[in-house]
Amino acid sequence: MVNAKISGIASYVPDDILDNHMLSEMVETTDEWITTRVGIKERRILHLEGEGSSYLGAKAIEKLVADYNLDKNEIDLVICATSNPDYRFPSTASVIIEKTGLKKAYGYDIQAACAGFIVALQDATAYIRSGIYKKVVVVCAEKMSSMVNYADRTTCALFGDAAAAVIVEPTEEENIGVIDAVLHVDGSGRDHLLMKAGGSVKPASHETIDAGENFLYQEGKQVYKNAVTDMLTSSLDVMQRNNLTVDDVDYLIPHQANLRIIEAVSSRAGFPSEKVLVNIEHYGNTSAASIPLCLDEFKGTLKKGDRLLLTAFGAGFTWGAMYLVWAI
């Protein structure tokens, strides 16, 4: 039976660093306050005028193509996971395809917020298993700074800009690649994590901009509670469905939203800290890009056959978990 595997991975972060000391000069906060509550020391920010998420995504794909000597003409599809599209239309995938010269590829965007990578990877897996496509690029590109209010001390410390991309291809090797996933969505969580204006319900206006409604809004306590519960439950569900114990899983790679969330989920699931991959300290929450960015950073640690558990939670609410056997 043909399955889908990740056969290459790359990421890109901007050069400019916004650390906690710099933030403390912009808004009433401190390094100690941020570090204690969310475990973040710095984040990367894209400052290039006229460039958005597609710039980040194109850079990640260019590195992916170069690192793995990919033939651009063989790439069939680009799935872009982003909460920060360059435009309301056209798709950011189409802009990335144009920038990277992937002339034979079709492309589209998905919006699953911080769960975007596992949702897009599940899509790619379905295409590969069906035989419709042979080479699919999943790219997660997030210019989170474009939706952050740097006068809001409760949210401005959380987010950073980044992109990561993987190439997904068929494999006939047993027990390699994407094995299983559970995905959920609950629209009743909308009011706790959203951008209130700028969409078709409430188009941008002088009034909405003056009210700051074009920035991300988050009710931290409610999001924390749901994130811990839902990431934990979905992770345990995937493990149970595949007869996995903590001993069977080599690494847990959670969405890098908040170190306290990561610690709560991993400890309640029974994972020791050495089995949990974390890089939030240097990048903050990069939304859909956070899991593949973390995978790329630790790819020197990972080895073929490692059993990985990925889990994420984001706006929607949307969340889930995926069991993946590393193929690189």
Backbone bond lengths (Angstrom), bond angles and torsions (degrees), N, CA, C in turn:
res aa  C-N    CA-C-N  psi(-1)  N-CA   C-N-CA  omega(-1)  CA-C   N-CA-C  phi
1 M - - - 1.470 - - 1.525 110.04 -
2 V 1.315 116.10 133.13 1.461 120.91 179.15 1.526 110.05 -76.93
3 N 1.310 115.29 132.40 1.458 120.79 175.39 1.518 108.52 -123.53
4 A 1.325 116.33 175.50 1.462 122.03 179.66 1.518 109.69 -109.08
5 K 1.318 116.24 137.72 1.461 121.14 177.97 1.524 109.90 -131.73
6 I 1.317 115.56 152.50 1.463 121.09 168.80 1.528 106.68 -82.18
7 S 1.330 116.42 118.45 1.464 119.86 -178.90 1.522 112.74 -109.88
8 G 1.337 117.04 0.98 1.462 120.85 176.65 1.516 110.29 -167.50
9 I 1.330 116.49 150.37 1.464 121.01 -178.57 1.519 109.95 -149.68
10 A 1.326 116.23 143.51 1.464 121.87 177.39 1.527 108.40 -153.70
11 S 1.317 116.21 160.50 1.459 120.15 179.59 1.519 110.33 -144.45
12 Y 1.330 114.44 167.69 1.461 120.43 178.49 1.526 108.51 -147.03
13 V 1.331 115.60 134.14 1.466 121.29 171.53 1.527 108.31 -129.42
14 P 1.321 117.43 145.84 1.468 119.77 178.20 1.526 111.39 -64.38
15 D 1.328 115.68 159.94 1.468 120.70 -179.58 1.522 112.98 -73.41
16 D 1.336 116.88 -32.18 1.470 120.06 -173.27 1.526 111.66 -72.59
17 I 1.318 115.73 128.65 1.461 122.85 -178.96 1.532 109.31 -107.82
18 L 1.324 115.19 133.32 1.459 122.03 172.04 1.528 106.40 -113.43
19 D 1.339 116.58 103.83 1.462 118.94 -177.51 1.527 110.57 -95.56
20 N 1.325 114.85 175.44 1.462 119.58 -174.75 1.524 112.77 -65.19
21 H 1.323 116.87 -34.11 1.462 119.19 177.51 1.530 110.63 -63.46
22 M 1.320 116.64 -42.55 1.467 120.33 178.38 1.526 110.70 -63.95
23 L 1.337 116.54 -39.65 1.464 119.86 178.01 1.523 111.19 -63.57
24 S 1.326 117.15 -36.40 1.463 120.75 -177.92 1.525 111.83 -66.22
25 E 1.331 117.04 -17.83 1.459 121.25 176.05 1.533 111.67 -88.73
26 M 1.339 116.45 -9.35 1.459 121.79 -179.29 1.525 112.63 -102.24
27 V 1.350 115.37 -30.68 1.456 120.49 -174.67 1.521 107.66 -148.93
28 E 1.324 117.11 160.21 1.458 120.70 -177.64 1.533 110.60 -72.55
29 T 1.309 116.62 94.99 1.449 122.60 177.93 1.518 108.83 -160.01
30 T 1.318 117.30 174.36 1.462 121.45 177.96 1.518 109.31 -140.25
31 D 1.326 115.41 161.36 1.459 120.41 175.72 1.525 110.19 -59.53
32 E 1.324 117.00 -42.62 1.470 120.63 -179.09 1.522 111.38 -62.68
33 W 1.323 116.80 -42.89 1.468 121.42 -178.99 1.524 110.47 -61.56
34 I 1.329 116.72 -46.16 1.472 120.87 -178.21 1.528 110.87 -68.69
35 T 1.325 115.94 -47.47 1.465 120.24 -176.82 1.521 111.16 -62.44
36 T 1.318 116.67 -42.61 1.467 120.89 -178.22 1.515 111.64 -65.00
37 R 1.312 117.42 -39.75 1.461 121.11 -172.72 1.523 114.24 -87.33
38 V 1.330 117.78 -34.87 1.476 118.41 -175.06 1.520 114.35 -130.23
39 G 1.343 118.35 -9.47 1.452 120.61 174.97 1.514 115.06 77.34
40 I 1.339 117.48 21.26 1.462 121.86 -178.10 1.529 109.90 -107.48
41 K 1.327 116.32 133.70 1.466 122.03 177.13 1.527 111.70 -106.56
42 E 1.323 116.56 -33.58 1.466 120.61 -177.15 1.518 109.44 -157.57
43 R 1.329 114.95 164.07 1.455 122.19 176.91 1.514 108.32 -146.56
44 R 1.336 117.26 157.04 1.461 121.90 -179.93 1.529 109.62 -97.24
45 I 1.341 115.45 142.87 1.461 121.25 -176.82 1.533 109.56 -129.84
46 L 1.321 116.23 131.44 1.457 121.76 175.96 1.519 108.99 -86.58
47 H 1.343 115.81 114.00 1.460 120.65 -176.63 1.532 112.85 -105.61
48 L 1.323 118.41 1.22 1.464 120.22 -177.56 1.524 111.04 -66.53
49 E 1.315 116.54 121.21 1.460 120.42 -178.98 1.520 110.23 -64.82
50 G 1.330 115.67 135.44 1.462 120.67 177.20 1.513 114.64 81.89
51 E 1.335 118.03 6.22 1.465 121.17 179.84 1.526 110.37 -117.61
52 G 1.327 115.27 138.72 1.458 120.77 -179.29 1.511 111.83 -123.02
53 S 1.315 115.92 -150.69 1.457 121.35 -176.63 1.524 112.29 -61.63
54 S 1.338 117.51 -31.20 1.469 119.49 -179.05 1.520 111.71 -63.05
55 Y 1.323 117.34 -32.06 1.466 120.75 177.66 1.527 109.82 -61.86
56 L 1.323 116.26 -46.29 1.455 121.13 179.28 1.525 110.92 -63.10
57 G 1.331 115.65 -46.35 1.457 120.57 -179.27 1.511 112.86 -63.36
58 A 1.318 116.71 -40.56 1.467 120.41 179.12 1.524 110.69 -64.70
59 K 1.324 116.82 -39.90 1.466 120.26 178.21 1.533 111.04 -62.29
60 A 1.332 116.78 -41.56 1.465 120.45 179.36 1.526 110.90 -64.86
61 I 1.334 116.90 -41.48 1.465 119.97 -179.99 1.525 110.99 -68.92
62 E 1.315 117.35 -40.38 1.470 120.03 177.71 1.530 110.80 -58.79
63 K 1.324 116.97 -39.50 1.459 120.57 177.84 1.530 110.48 -69.19
64 L 1.320 116.81 -40.26 1.463 121.38 177.43 1.521 110.96 -59.03
65 V 1.334 116.88 -47.74 1.470 122.24 179.72 1.524 110.56 -61.04
66 A 1.331 116.61 -44.38 1.466 120.58 -178.11 1.523 111.85 -68.86
67 D 1.334 117.04 -44.52 1.467 120.81 -175.51 1.517 112.76 -66.42
68 Y 1.338 116.95 -31.71 1.463 120.16 -175.57 1.525 112.68 -113.90
69 N 1.340 116.02 12.13 1.468 121.66 175.94 1.527 111.47 50.75
70 L 1.327 115.91 48.71 1.459 120.95 -178.27 1.522 111.27 -79.94
71 D 1.327 116.08 145.33 1.462 122.40 172.77 1.526 107.56 -87.19
72 K 1.321 116.97 113.41 1.466 120.72 -177.74 1.520 112.55 -57.88
73 N 1.323 116.63 -31.82 1.464 120.43 -178.06 1.525 113.02 -72.58
74 E 1.324 117.06 -11.30 1.461 120.18 179.69 1.528 112.38 -95.12
75 I 1.321 117.58 -7.41 1.468 120.66 179.55 1.525 108.87 -79.64
76 D 1.342 115.29 121.43 1.467 121.25 -173.45 1.522 113.90 -89.01
77 L 1.319 116.00 -33.19 1.460 120.23 -168.88 1.513 110.56 -150.22
78 V 1.334 116.11 142.25 1.463 123.00 172.46 1.522 108.11 -122.25
79 I 1.328 115.84 119.42 1.463 121.33 174.99 1.520 106.94 -106.46
80 C 1.313 116.40 118.84 1.460 121.39 -177.80 1.528 109.59 -106.34
81 A 1.321 116.18 119.13 1.461 121.88 174.53 1.520 108.19 -97.40
82 T 1.328 116.43 118.68 1.459 120.37 -178.75 1.517 110.64 -156.19
83 S 1.324 115.44 144.12 1.465 121.95 169.45 1.519 110.62 -102.92
84 N 1.336 115.56 -0.48 1.464 121.58 -175.97 1.522 110.06 -129.40
85 P 1.342 117.72 64.08 1.461 119.89 -179.34 1.522 110.94 -62.00
86 D 1.318 115.53 151.96 1.463 119.12 176.82 1.526 110.92 -57.91
87 Y 1.327 115.44 -41.03 1.466 122.42 -176.79 1.525 108.93 -140.49
88 R 1.311 116.72 162.00 1.467 118.41 171.07 1.521 109.29 -63.12
89 F 1.297 117.56 -36.99 1.454 123.56 164.93 1.507 107.16 -154.71
90 P 1.341 119.99 147.60 1.460 127.72 9.24 1.521 111.97 -79.09
91 S 1.342 116.24 -179.86 1.455 120.97 -179.37 1.522 110.87 -65.45
92 T 1.315 115.52 149.51 1.459 120.49 174.93 1.520 110.30 -66.74
93 A 1.339 117.43 -31.77 1.468 121.04 176.20 1.522 110.70 -58.20
94 S 1.322 117.00 -41.34 1.462 119.48 -179.04 1.525 111.30 -66.13
95 V 1.338 116.70 -36.06 1.464 120.69 178.34 1.532 109.66 -68.41
96 I 1.328 116.66 -42.31 1.468 121.18 178.86 1.523 110.85 -63.26
97 I 1.310 116.81 -41.99 1.468 121.04 178.91 1.525 110.32 -60.65
98 E 1.314 116.55 -42.67 1.474 120.41 178.92 1.520 110.53 -65.23
99 K 1.321 117.09 -41.63 1.464 120.87 -177.31 1.525 112.40 -68.95
100 T 1.322 117.22 -30.47 1.465 120.85 -174.84 1.525 113.10 -99.82
101 G 1.326 117.66 -4.95 1.460 120.27 177.60 1.516 114.47 71.88
102 L 1.320 116.71 29.47 1.469 120.11 177.11 1.526 109.20 -86.02
103 K 1.310 115.49 71.43 1.465 122.67 -166.29 1.523 113.93 -67.16
104 K 1.347 118.18 -22.64 1.461 120.87 -177.80 1.532 112.69 -94.63
105 A 1.317 116.87 -4.49 1.466 120.03 -172.63 1.527 112.01 -90.40
106 Y 1.325 114.61 143.32 1.460 121.32 165.05 1.526 106.78 -89.94
107 G 1.327 117.43 162.66 1.454 118.74 -179.88 1.508 112.92 -158.73
108 Y 1.327 114.98 152.99 1.462 120.63 175.19 1.518 109.23 -155.86
109 D 1.345 115.50 164.53 1.455 122.23 178.68 1.522 110.30 -100.63
110 I 1.324 115.74 151.84 1.454 120.94 165.02 1.525 107.61 -124.49
111 Q 1.330 115.42 152.64 1.467 120.74 178.82 1.518 107.27 -125.11
112 A 1.315 115.59 95.04 1.461 121.14 175.84 1.521 109.70 -125.41
113 A 1.339 115.14 23.41 1.473 121.94 177.31 1.527 110.22 51.85
114 C 1.329 116.88 -133.91 1.466 120.43 -173.35 1.525 113.30 -71.00
115 A 1.326 117.54 -12.92 1.465 121.38 175.90 1.523 111.67 -90.54
116 G 1.323 117.18 8.00 1.458 121.83 -171.64 1.510 115.10 -56.67
117 F 1.335 118.14 -37.07 1.466 118.97 -176.64 1.518 112.08 -66.10
118 I 1.339 117.39 -49.41 1.459 117.81 -177.50 1.525 111.60 -68.84
119 V 1.334 117.62 -30.91 1.467 120.50 176.76 1.528 110.15 -68.12
120 A 1.330 117.10 -46.59 1.459 121.12 179.49 1.529 111.17 -65.78
121 L 1.322 117.18 -37.44 1.461 120.55 179.08 1.530 110.55 -67.94
122 Q 1.318 116.78 -34.58 1.466 119.96 175.21 1.531 110.20 -65.35
123 D 1.327 117.64 -40.72 1.475 121.35 174.82 1.519 110.55 -59.10
124 A 1.335 116.08 -49.79 1.461 120.82 -178.93 1.526 110.90 -59.05
125 T 1.325 116.03 -40.59 1.466 121.01 179.34 1.526 110.97 -60.82
126 A 1.331 116.51 -42.36 1.467 120.35 179.72 1.527 111.31 -63.60
127 Y 1.332 117.25 -41.01 1.466 120.68 177.74 1.524 111.06 -63.12
128 I 1.326 116.47 -43.07 1.465 120.66 -178.67 1.533 110.38 -66.81
129 R 1.306 117.02 -47.35 1.471 120.60 -178.85 1.519 111.62 -62.51
130 S 1.325 116.98 -34.88 1.470 120.65 -179.35 1.515 112.71 -75.41
131 G 1.330 116.85 -19.88 1.452 120.78 -177.18 1.513 114.48 88.04
132 I 1.327 117.23 1.18 1.475 119.96 -179.29 1.525 110.69 -64.84
133 Y 1.341 116.84 -42.34 1.463 121.38 179.11 1.529 109.78 -129.20
134 K 1.328 115.41 153.12 1.464 121.99 -179.06 1.525 113.02 -106.79
135 K 1.331 116.67 -32.53 1.463 120.91 -179.16 1.522 108.65 -133.32
136 V 1.323 115.20 113.61 1.465 121.42 -177.67 1.521 108.91 -120.99
137 V 1.315 116.38 130.53 1.461 121.48 172.97 1.521 108.70 -99.65
138 V 1.321 115.62 124.80 1.463 121.66 169.42 1.523 107.08 -102.01
139 V 1.319 116.30 120.00 1.459 120.68 179.72 1.521 108.74 -122.99
140 C 1.318 115.81 129.85 1.462 122.33 178.04 1.519 107.10 -111.64
141 A 1.318 116.42 116.13 1.468 121.33 -172.66 1.517 109.40 -129.92
142 E 1.319 115.90 118.85 1.460 119.81 -172.31 1.530 112.31 -137.27
143 K 1.323 116.03 106.83 1.460 120.57 169.08 1.526 107.09 -91.40
144 M 1.320 114.89 76.11 1.460 120.37 -174.82 1.524 111.97 -63.64
145 S 1.329 116.73 -27.42 1.464 119.71 -179.67 1.519 111.99 -61.28
146 S 1.333 117.26 -19.54 1.461 120.49 -179.20 1.524 112.95 -73.20
147 M 1.340 117.26 -14.99 1.464 119.46 -179.47 1.529 112.67 -118.97
148 V 1.327 116.25 9.54 1.470 120.41 -176.97 1.522 110.60 -98.56
149 N 1.310 115.99 134.93 1.462 122.86 174.59 1.527 107.82 -92.19
150 Y 1.320 117.00 107.34 1.464 120.88 -176.09 1.524 113.19 -78.57
151 A 1.331 115.90 11.10 1.466 120.65 169.26 1.524 110.78 -104.59
152 D 1.343 116.92 -2.44 1.463 121.87 -179.09 1.530 108.78 -101.75
153 R 1.313 116.85 102.97 1.465 121.54 -174.74 1.525 112.59 -65.74
154 T 1.329 118.03 -20.80 1.461 120.44 -176.68 1.526 112.96 -79.11
155 T 1.338 117.75 -19.51 1.471 119.62 -177.52 1.525 114.14 -124.38
156 C 1.337 118.84 -24.54 1.463 119.43 -169.55 1.519 113.14 -67.32
157 A 1.338 117.63 -22.39 1.464 119.94 -179.03 1.522 113.03 -81.03
158 L 1.318 117.01 -10.61 1.462 120.39 -168.39 1.523 114.71 -84.20
159 F 1.327 118.33 -30.53 1.455 120.04 -161.51 1.524 114.37 -114.76
160 G 1.329 114.61 149.13 1.455 121.65 176.27 1.514 110.67 -140.84
161 D 1.334 115.76 171.37 1.464 122.77 -177.59 1.522 110.48 -102.23
162 A 1.321 116.74 139.68 1.468 120.54 179.22 1.517 109.61 -172.01
163 A 1.327 115.29 167.35 1.464 121.99 172.22 1.516 108.84 -147.04
164 A 1.316 115.49 152.97 1.461 121.50 174.98 1.520 108.25 -148.40
165 A 1.325 115.69 150.11 1.461 120.35 -177.04 1.515 109.93 -139.22
166 V 1.337 115.71 146.52 1.466 121.85 174.31 1.525 108.73 -130.13
167 I 1.318 115.88 151.35 1.460 121.94 171.30 1.524 106.66 -103.12
168 V 1.324 115.96 128.19 1.463 122.43 -178.13 1.520 108.34 -113.04
169 E 1.329 116.49 127.56 1.462 122.20 -174.92 1.522 110.74 -136.64
170 P 1.338 117.47 165.27 1.470 120.53 178.17 1.519 111.79 -71.77
171 T 1.319 115.12 152.35 1.457 121.64 172.00 1.523 108.91 -146.08
172 E 1.321 116.05 145.69 1.466 120.88 174.34 1.523 110.95 -109.76
173 E 1.336 116.32 4.17 1.458 119.82 174.94 1.529 109.62 -67.89
174 E 1.303 116.57 136.84 1.456 120.34 178.69 1.528 110.42 -73.23
175 N 1.334 114.28 142.85 1.471 121.30 175.06 1.524 112.52 57.31
176 I 1.325 115.77 40.21 1.467 121.87 174.68 1.528 107.53 -131.95
177 G 1.327 115.74 140.39 1.458 120.22 175.62 1.517 113.11 99.37
178 V 1.332 115.32 -158.30 1.464 121.60 -179.49 1.528 108.31 -76.85
179 I 1.315 116.25 119.21 1.460 120.73 -176.41 1.525 111.98 -96.80
180 D 1.341 116.83 -46.50 1.461 119.26 -174.30 1.524 109.28 -161.52
181 A 1.319 115.61 156.63 1.465 120.86 176.81 1.521 109.99 -154.51
182 V 1.318 115.92 149.76 1.462 121.85 169.64 1.528 107.00 -124.51
183 L 1.314 115.94 132.96 1.464 121.75 -178.13 1.522 108.77 -130.03
184 H 1.335 115.63 142.24 1.466 120.82 -177.55 1.529 109.96 -138.32
185 V 1.311 115.66 156.16 1.463 120.97 172.59 1.523 108.64 -145.27
186 D 1.328 116.29 142.13 1.457 122.81 179.06 1.522 108.07 -140.57
187 G 1.322 115.64 100.25 1.456 120.78 -176.08 1.508 114.85 -65.37
188 S 1.334 117.99 -13.62 1.465 119.83 179.49 1.523 111.81 -69.59
189 G 1.343 116.68 -12.71 1.460 119.73 177.34 1.511 113.93 -83.63
190 R 1.313 116.43 -0.08 1.462 121.61 -173.45 1.516 113.68 -52.65
191 D 1.327 117.16 -45.73 1.464 119.90 -172.52 1.524 114.07 -69.50
192 H 1.333 117.27 -12.92 1.461 120.52 -177.93 1.529 112.94 -89.39
193 L 1.329 116.77 -17.09 1.466 120.18 -177.03 1.517 108.21 -155.46
194 L 1.331 116.28 103.20 1.459 119.72 -175.24 1.518 111.01 -166.14
195 M 1.337 115.09 170.82 1.446 121.95 165.49 1.525 105.72 -106.70
196 K 1.315 116.73 116.11 1.454 120.93 -167.89 1.528 114.02 -69.91
197 A 1.322 117.14 -29.14 1.466 119.76 -176.09 1.527 110.62 -132.23
198 G 1.321 115.07 163.32 1.451 121.11 179.60 1.509 113.39 111.00
199 G 1.339 116.51 -12.38 1.454 121.27 176.68 1.526 110.75 -98.66
200 S 1.335 115.93 -169.01 1.466 120.03 -175.75 1.526 112.42 -74.72
201 V 1.348 118.16 -22.97 1.458 120.42 177.60 1.532 110.53 -70.28
202 K 1.327 115.49 -40.33 1.462 120.58 -177.63 1.523 108.55 -141.59
203 P 1.326 117.47 81.81 1.468 120.43 -178.04 1.526 111.88 -58.73
204 A 1.314 115.07 152.96 1.465 120.40 179.44 1.521 110.94 -59.83
205 S 1.320 115.96 139.99 1.465 122.48 178.62 1.516 107.38 -150.95
206 H 1.325 116.38 172.12 1.463 119.62 175.77 1.520 110.41 -57.33
207 E 1.347 116.17 -37.52 1.460 120.45 -177.36 1.529 111.35 -67.72
208 T 1.334 116.69 -44.08 1.468 118.78 -178.52 1.524 111.23 -69.00
209 I 1.317 116.83 -35.68 1.461 119.79 178.52 1.521 110.67 -68.62
210 D 1.328 116.88 -42.96 1.464 120.33 177.92 1.527 111.30 -61.38
211 A 1.331 116.47 -31.13 1.461 120.99 -179.27 1.529 112.47 -86.02
212 G 1.324 116.98 -1.82 1.455 120.65 179.61 1.514 114.25 72.50
213 E 1.324 116.84 21.69 1.456 119.98 -176.01 1.529 113.53 -83.54
214 N 1.316 116.37 -0.24 1.464 120.12 174.24 1.520 111.41 -91.36
215 F 1.334 117.27 8.12 1.455 122.45 176.01 1.526 110.31 -108.96
216 L 1.316 115.66 161.56 1.463 121.99 176.26 1.525 110.20 -61.32
217 Y 1.332 115.00 136.12 1.467 121.94 175.60 1.517 108.28 -119.66
218 Q 1.325 116.59 133.79 1.459 120.64 -178.71 1.510 111.10 -142.62
219 E 1.324 116.13 133.82 1.462 122.24 170.46 1.528 106.71 -96.40
220 G 1.323 115.13 97.11 1.447 121.56 -167.68 1.521 115.78 -56.12
221 K 1.318 117.48 -45.47 1.465 120.15 -176.28 1.521 111.69 -64.58
222 Q 1.327 116.44 -42.25 1.464 120.26 -179.53 1.518 111.13 -67.45
223 V 1.335 116.21 -41.71 1.465 120.17 179.44 1.524 110.07 -65.43
224 Y 1.322 117.83 -42.58 1.466 121.25 178.34 1.526 110.68 -58.11
225 K 1.315 115.96 -47.83 1.466 120.59 -177.79 1.524 111.20 -60.29
226 N 1.317 116.63 -48.46 1.466 120.10 -179.14 1.517 111.97 -67.61
227 A 1.334 116.68 -39.25 1.459 120.16 -178.05 1.521 110.75 -62.08
228 V 1.318 117.70 -46.70 1.457 120.98 -179.92 1.521 110.62 -62.17
229 T 1.325 116.46 -49.65 1.465 120.56 -177.97 1.519 112.21 -61.93
230 D 1.330 116.68 -46.71 1.460 120.18 -172.18 1.527 112.56 -77.32
231 M 1.325 118.30 -38.19 1.465 119.86 176.02 1.529 110.37 -65.31
232 L 1.325 116.36 -40.00 1.459 120.33 178.61 1.525 110.72 -64.78
233 T 1.322 117.13 -49.91 1.461 121.21 -176.93 1.523 112.00 -61.84
234 S 1.323 116.93 -45.30 1.469 119.63 -178.97 1.525 111.13 -67.07
235 S 1.329 117.06 -35.83 1.463 120.14 177.45 1.527 110.76 -64.11
236 L 1.328 116.24 -45.96 1.461 120.19 179.32 1.519 111.41 -65.19
237 D 1.339 116.97 -35.07 1.469 121.04 177.95 1.524 111.11 -62.36
238 V 1.324 116.52 -46.51 1.468 119.92 -179.99 1.526 110.45 -64.71
239 M 1.311 116.45 -41.11 1.462 119.53 178.80 1.530 111.09 -62.45
240 Q 1.322 116.06 -44.14 1.461 119.80 -179.06 1.522 111.02 -65.22
241 R 1.337 117.13 -42.48 1.456 120.84 -179.10 1.524 112.51 -62.49
242 N 1.331 116.08 -26.02 1.462 120.62 -177.29 1.523 113.20 -111.48
243 N 1.344 115.26 15.70 1.459 122.06 176.28 1.533 112.04 54.75
244 L 1.341 115.42 43.84 1.451 121.59 -179.00 1.520 110.94 -104.96
245 T 1.304 115.92 139.96 1.459 121.58 168.42 1.529 107.84 -107.22
246 V 1.304 115.82 173.33 1.465 119.63 175.81 1.528 110.67 -58.25
247 D 1.316 117.07 -35.85 1.460 121.12 179.60 1.530 111.95 -64.86
248 D 1.338 116.60 -28.09 1.467 120.65 -178.95 1.528 112.67 -78.33
249 V 1.324 116.68 -24.90 1.465 121.61 -177.04 1.533 108.84 -90.32
250 D 1.333 115.75 127.16 1.465 119.36 -179.19 1.521 112.07 -78.02
251 Y 1.358 116.20 -41.57 1.466 119.17 -178.97 1.524 110.83 -146.45
252 L 1.318 115.18 141.69 1.454 123.76 168.38 1.519 107.50 -100.18
253 I 1.337 116.27 126.83 1.464 120.87 176.91 1.529 107.51 -119.21
254 P 1.325 117.74 95.65 1.470 121.11 -179.92 1.527 111.31 -87.86
255 H 1.320 114.56 156.82 1.465 119.56 170.07 1.520 109.05 -55.35
256 Q 1.327 116.01 134.51 1.467 122.09 -175.16 1.532 110.02 -91.16
257 A 1.320 115.41 75.12 1.466 120.34 -178.74 1.522 112.05 -98.64
258 N 1.313 115.75 -39.80 1.455 121.71 -171.02 1.528 106.21 -164.43
259 L 1.302 117.34 125.74 1.458 120.44 -176.97 1.520 111.67 -59.65
260 R 1.330 117.56 -34.38 1.461 120.53 179.20 1.533 111.12 -66.23
261 I 1.328 117.91 -36.87 1.465 121.06 175.37 1.521 109.68 -64.40
262 I 1.332 116.14 -46.15 1.468 120.97 179.95 1.527 110.23 -58.65
263 E 1.324 116.94 -45.75 1.467 120.79 -179.05 1.524 111.45 -65.23
264 A 1.330 116.85 -39.26 1.467 120.05 -179.19 1.526 110.82 -66.78
265 V 1.331 117.24 -45.36 1.464 121.07 -179.31 1.526 110.94 -64.68
266 S 1.320 116.56 -48.75 1.469 119.96 -175.73 1.521 111.70 -65.91
267 S 1.335 117.56 -41.16 1.466 119.60 -178.22 1.523 111.06 -68.96
268 R 1.334 117.34 -40.37 1.467 119.51 -179.95 1.525 111.81 -69.20
269 A 1.336 116.48 -28.35 1.464 120.01 176.56 1.526 112.06 -82.31
270 G 1.340 116.55 -12.52 1.452 120.95 177.36 1.509 115.48 91.73
271 F 1.344 117.12 16.89 1.460 120.22 179.97 1.528 110.58 -85.97
272 P 1.330 118.39 126.96 1.464 120.15 173.33 1.524 109.75 -69.63
273 S 1.321 116.77 155.41 1.464 121.07 -173.98 1.520 112.81 -59.66
274 E 1.345 117.60 -31.21 1.465 119.51 -178.81 1.534 112.84 -69.56
275 K 1.333 117.00 -11.83 1.461 120.53 177.54 1.529 112.67 -100.25
276 V 1.317 117.23 4.71 1.469 121.48 -177.12 1.522 108.72 -112.63
277 L 1.328 116.52 119.78 1.459 120.85 -178.70 1.528 109.40 -88.81
278 V 1.338 115.72 126.83 1.465 121.52 -173.92 1.524 109.83 -139.19
279 N 1.324 117.12 131.87 1.470 120.81 173.06 1.529 111.89 -138.83
280 I 1.333 116.50 18.84 1.465 121.35 -175.31 1.526 112.26 -60.98
281 E 1.327 117.76 -27.30 1.466 121.34 -176.05 1.527 112.06 -55.36
282 H 1.327 116.97 -36.87 1.460 120.81 -173.03 1.534 114.67 -100.50
283 Y 1.331 117.51 -12.63 1.465 119.43 -173.91 1.517 114.30 -127.57
284 G 1.334 118.17 -16.38 1.449 119.98 -175.29 1.519 110.78 68.26
285 N 1.318 115.00 -162.37 1.464 122.06 179.50 1.530 108.63 -85.51
286 T 1.319 116.27 111.81 1.470 121.14 178.40 1.519 110.86 -105.96
287 S 1.327 116.34 25.98 1.461 124.04 174.64 1.532 111.26 53.60
288 A 1.327 118.06 -127.31 1.470 120.73 -175.29 1.516 112.87 -59.55
289 A 1.326 117.47 -25.88 1.467 121.08 -177.48 1.517 113.10 -77.78
290 S 1.328 119.01 -11.48 1.466 119.87 -167.45 1.527 113.37 -67.19
291 I 1.330 118.92 -42.82 1.467 119.87 -178.67 1.526 111.11 -68.84
292 P 1.352 120.03 -50.33 1.465 117.41 178.55 1.524 113.75 -66.36
293 L 1.330 118.31 -29.92 1.466 120.96 174.33 1.527 109.91 -62.38
294 C 1.316 116.60 -42.06 1.455 121.18 178.33 1.534 110.86 -67.45
295 L 1.329 116.83 -43.17 1.465 120.57 177.10 1.524 111.04 -58.64
296 D 1.320 116.23 -42.82 1.459 119.65 -178.84 1.523 111.05 -65.95
297 E 1.328 116.22 -40.72 1.465 119.44 -179.91 1.527 111.80 -63.33
298 F 1.336 116.58 -33.93 1.465 120.62 -176.36 1.532 113.00 -102.18
299 K 1.344 117.46 14.27 1.465 118.30 -176.10 1.529 112.02 -65.08
300 G 1.320 117.73 -22.14 1.454 119.88 174.81 1.519 112.50 -71.54
301 T 1.331 116.12 -22.18 1.464 121.66 177.11 1.518 111.37 -84.23
302 L 1.326 115.31 -36.68 1.464 120.62 -177.64 1.518 110.89 -72.05
303 K 1.326 115.30 149.25 1.464 120.23 175.29 1.525 108.99 -134.19
304 K 1.329 115.62 156.67 1.455 120.33 -179.18 1.524 109.99 -55.88
305 G 1.333 114.70 133.11 1.458 120.84 -179.22 1.511 114.34 96.74
306 D 1.336 117.84 -9.81 1.459 120.03 176.58 1.524 109.98 -63.19
307 R 1.316 114.82 135.58 1.469 120.84 -179.94 1.529 108.61 -95.19
308 L 1.326 114.95 118.77 1.460 121.38 -172.91 1.520 110.44 -114.90
309 L 1.316 115.45 143.06 1.452 122.48 174.21 1.521 107.84 -117.70
310 L 1.323 116.62 117.41 1.463 122.26 179.04 1.522 108.38 -106.18
311 T 1.321 116.98 140.10 1.458 119.40 177.57 1.527 110.01 -147.93
312 A 1.334 115.64 144.38 1.470 120.20 -175.80 1.522 110.41 -150.49
313 F 1.333 113.93 158.94 1.465 122.17 177.96 1.517 107.89 -145.76
314 G 1.322 116.66 138.13 1.462 119.08 179.04 1.511 112.79 -156.58
315 A 1.327 114.68 -173.32 1.462 122.23 -177.67 1.514 109.83 -56.89
316 G 1.315 113.59 147.76 1.463 118.44 -179.20 1.524 112.92 144.86
317 F 1.336 119.39 -55.55 1.459 126.61 -15.21 1.527 109.74 -65.14
318 T 1.331 116.44 143.34 1.453 121.13 172.72 1.521 108.32 -133.09
319 W 1.341 116.12 139.44 1.460 119.39 -175.90 1.523 109.93 -159.24
320 G 1.326 114.64 170.36 1.454 118.94 177.63 1.511 111.73 169.56
321 A 1.326 114.54 -174.76 1.456 122.19 179.26 1.517 109.49 -147.15
322 M 1.319 116.16 155.10 1.472 122.05 -177.85 1.518 109.43 -139.57
323 Y 1.321 115.04 138.29 1.472 122.81 173.75 1.520 107.34 -102.21
324 L 1.318 115.51 120.87 1.460 122.96 -173.03 1.526 109.01 -133.46
325 V 1.324 116.80 133.80 1.449 120.91 173.97 1.528 108.10 -104.15
326 W 1.323 116.02 120.24 1.467 122.48 -172.28 1.520 110.37 -64.17
327 A 1.336 116.09 137.62 1.468 121.05 -173.59 1.530 114.41 -115.25
328 I 1.327 116.86 -3.76 1.468 119.19 -173.62 1.533 109.80 -95.05
